[in-house]
Amino acid sequence: MADGEFSVDIDSLERGGVNIRRLAEIAGNIFADLDHVTGKYGRNLGGNGDVGESFAKNYWPGADASLQFLSDLKDLVDTHGGKTIDLGHFFDDVDVTTTDQANGTPHRH
């Protein structure tokens, strides 16, 4: 690539977006598994005594925060994967348009 030129491997960019979305799927699966395990016994895990109080104080805040983190991570990564795919489509449209214009072909919408 010479100075002043810009080049994009569109197929690689779009594949990258798909791969990013696979990471979001993995995060979603981990979230679902963890949610299933932590929700299996409800908030009564440990009973009403000292053990139950310890769970309420020491376990549930971390479990809830972990679930929220995984949910947010899935959403964030999925969004950015989609935006990466969209960027690939955008560069493909730019490539088609500039090629058409260079060849004297009317611009397609």
C-alpha positions as CSV (number, residue, x, y, z in Angstrom):
1,M,0.0,0.0,0.0
2,A,1.5,3.3,-1.1
3,D,1.3,6.5,1.0
4,G,-2.2,8.0,0.9
5,E,-3.9,4.7,0.1
6,F,-6.3,2.9,2.3
7,S,-7.0,-0.8,2.0
8,V,-9.4,-3.1,3.9
9,D,-9.7,-6.8,3.7
10,I,-13.5,-6.8,3.8
11,D,-14.0,-10.6,4.1
12,S,-11.6,-10.7,7.1
13,L,-13.3,-7.8,8.7
14,E,-16.7,-9.4,8.4
15,R,-15.4,-12.8,9.6
16,G,-13.9,-10.9,12.6
17,G,-17.3,-9.6,13.4
18,V,-18.8,-13.1,13.3
19,N,-16.0,-14.4,15.5
20,I,-16.6,-11.5,18.0
21,R,-20.3,-12.5,18.1
22,R,-19.2,-16.1,18.9
23,L,-17.5,-14.8,22.0
24,A,-20.7,-13.1,23.0
25,E,-22.5,-16.4,22.6
26,I,-19.9,-18.1,24.9
27,A,-20.4,-15.3,27.5
28,G,-24.2,-15.8,27.2
29,N,-23.8,-19.6,27.7
30,I,-21.6,-19.0,30.8
31,F,-24.2,-16.6,32.1
32,A,-27.1,-19.1,31.5
33,D,-25.1,-21.9,33.2
34,L,-24.2,-19.7,36.2
35,D,-27.7,-18.3,36.5
36,H,-29.1,-21.9,36.4
37,V,-26.7,-23.1,39.1
38,T,-27.1,-20.0,41.4
39,G,-30.9,-20.0,41.0
40,K,-31.3,-23.7,41.5
41,Y,-31.9,-23.5,45.2
42,G,-33.2,-19.9,45.4
43,R,-32.2,-17.4,48.0
44,N,-32.8,-19.8,50.8
45,L,-29.5,-21.6,50.3
46,G,-28.0,-22.1,53.7
47,G,-31.3,-21.9,55.6
48,N,-32.3,-19.2,58.1
49,G,-29.4,-19.4,60.5
50,D,-25.8,-18.3,60.5
51,V,-25.0,-20.2,57.3
52,G,-28.0,-18.5,55.5
53,E,-26.9,-15.1,56.8
54,S,-23.3,-15.8,55.6
55,F,-24.6,-16.6,52.1
56,A,-26.7,-13.5,52.1
57,K,-23.8,-11.4,53.2
58,N,-20.9,-13.0,51.4
59,Y,-22.1,-15.1,48.5
60,W,-25.1,-13.4,46.9
61,P,-23.6,-10.0,46.3
62,G,-20.7,-11.6,44.3
63,A,-23.0,-14.0,42.5
64,D,-25.3,-11.2,41.5
65,A,-22.4,-9.0,40.4
66,S,-20.9,-11.9,38.4
67,L,-24.2,-12.5,36.6
68,Q,-24.6,-8.8,35.8
69,F,-21.0,-8.7,34.5
70,L,-21.6,-11.7,32.2
71,S,-24.9,-10.3,30.9
72,D,-23.3,-6.9,30.2
73,L,-20.3,-8.5,28.6
74,K,-22.4,-10.6,26.3
75,D,-24.4,-7.5,25.2
76,L,-21.3,-5.4,24.7
77,V,-19.4,-8.0,22.7
78,D,-22.4,-8.8,20.7
79,T,-23.0,-5.2,19.9
80,H,-19.4,-4.6,18.8
81,G,-19.4,-7.8,16.7
82,G,-22.5,-6.5,14.9
83,K,-20.8,-3.1,14.4
84,T,-17.7,-4.8,13.0
85,I,-19.9,-6.8,10.5
86,D,-21.7,-3.5,9.6
87,L,-18.3,-1.8,9.1
88,G,-17.4,-4.6,6.7
89,H,-20.6,-4.1,4.7
90,F,-19.9,-0.3,4.7
91,F,-16.4,-0.8,3.2
92,D,-17.9,-3.2,0.7
93,D,-20.4,-0.6,-0.4
94,V,-17.6,2.0,-0.6
95,D,-15.6,-0.4,-2.8
96,V,-18.5,-1.2,-5.1
97,T,-19.4,2.5,-5.4
98,T,-15.8,3.7,-6.1
99,T,-15.2,0.9,-8.6
100,D,-18.5,1.7,-10.4
101,Q,-17.6,5.4,-10.5
102,A,-14.1,4.6,-11.8
103,N,-15.6,2.4,-14.6
104,G,-18.2,5.1,-15.4
105,T,-21.1,2.9,-14.2
106,P,-24.0,4.8,-12.6
107,H,-24.1,4.8,-8.8
108,R,-26.4,2.2,-7.3
109,H,-28.4,2.8,-4.2
